[in-house]
Amino acid sequence: MSKKSIKDTGETLRDRIARLDKQAGQAEDQAANANANALKDASAAFRGANKMFTFFNRAAGVGKEVWNKTGAPVWGVVQPSASWVYNKYRNNVWDRFAFYTSDEGARVFSNKRAALTIAGTFAAAMMVAPVTIGTVKGGVDAYKMATSMRTEIVYLHTPNSYSDGTFSVQGCRTAGECSVDDTIFYNIENSFMRDAWSLLNNGSLHVPQRIISVIPPGANNRCEVTIYGAKHEQFYQNFGFFPELLDVTCSQVGGEASAPDNGNPLPLPAPQMQ
């Protein structure tokens, strides 16, 4: 083999080694980028999971607090009455009409008699349901008034009315600039307990039209409101539940309040019964 051939062979080997080194370096870079991307994706997934965990943990905490302050006391009052009604129904209605006595003197269950008993119970329940619901709602209203009634200074505008005869009003906790987190919504509905409260405190019935007429047109109306319910307002608003407005006094302070974030008025969902 000539010196030239040996030289050429050496250069070819060096080129191949250099190419292999370059390919190895590129492969290492690709692997490093892949690991970095995987780590980035895993970090994003972890942050998302952590946010979700924080939300559910907060929701669970609020739910527990609501149950301890509202659900448990209400159930403590309702449970004895519910047990009494159940025992009376079972002994005086179900056992009497869903069973019959055989010739041998044994009590025998009858599918036909049971179906007729259920149908009769359902019909009776439909007749007394409005009275029962009104009574329960009045009791719930009375409890919420006793535990969550408060007076606040806010800035109200844009009363709304709905086809079902209910009303609402929206506004902001601050004057001037208003963000989504500062917005507030109040329901204004008539009920027996609200009428009773208004008669005792104002000498008149709770009429939603009269209440919203107090709010002047335009923005930046400084108002003192008497409300109850939904203390964790930001949490409840996500589910369409808002405090109930009992009374309001307003005065105009001038200026224009900006609409939340996008410059368009917020669409107000229809009031929901709490």
C-alpha positions, 0 to 999 in steps of 0.5 A: 500500500502506497503512502498516499493510500495510507494517508487517504485511509487515515483521512477517511477514518478521521472523517468517519470518527468526526461524523460519528462524534457529531452524530453522538453529540446531536443524539445527546442534545436530542435526548437532553431536549426530550428530557427537558420537554418531558420534565416541563410537561410533568411540571405543568401537569403537577401544577394543574393537579395541585391547583385542582387539589387546592380547589377541591380542598377549599370546596371541601372546607367550605362545604364542611363549614356550611354543613356545620353552620347550616346543615347540621343545625337544620338537620338536628331540628328536622330529624326528630320531626322526620322520624316521627312522620316516618314512623306514623306513616309506616304504622298507620298507612303502609302497614295498614294498606299495603298488607292484608290478613290471610285466612290463617291470620298472618299479615301478607304483603300485596303488590297491588295494595302497595302500588295503590298505597304509593299512588295515594301517598304521591297524590296526597304529597302533591296536594300538601307540597306547596304548603310544606315547601313554603313552611320549610323555606320560611324556616330556612329563611328565618335561620339564615336571617338569624345567622348571616344577616349583615349590613354592607356599603357597596356601589350598585347599578343595573337592576334586573327583572325576570319573567317569573316576577323575581328581581336582582341587582348587580354592582361593585364593592369599590367605586370607579374601577371594577374587576370581575372579582369585585362584582356583587349580585343580590337577589330580591324576591318576596317571601313570608319571612321577608315580609315579616322582617320588613313589617317589623323594621320598615312598617311595610311589606317587602316589595321588590319593585319598591326596593329596586326603585331606590337605586338611581340610574347609572353607576357609582351609587353608594348604597347601604344594603341589608342582606343575608345568606351566602357569606362565601360569596365568590364561592357561591357565585360560581354556582349561581347562588347570591345573597338576598337583599332585604333593604337598601338606601342609596346616594349618587356619588358621581363618576362612571364605574368601568364595566368588568374587564372586557368593557361589556356589562356582565350577563346576570343569571336568573336568581336561584333559591338558596 
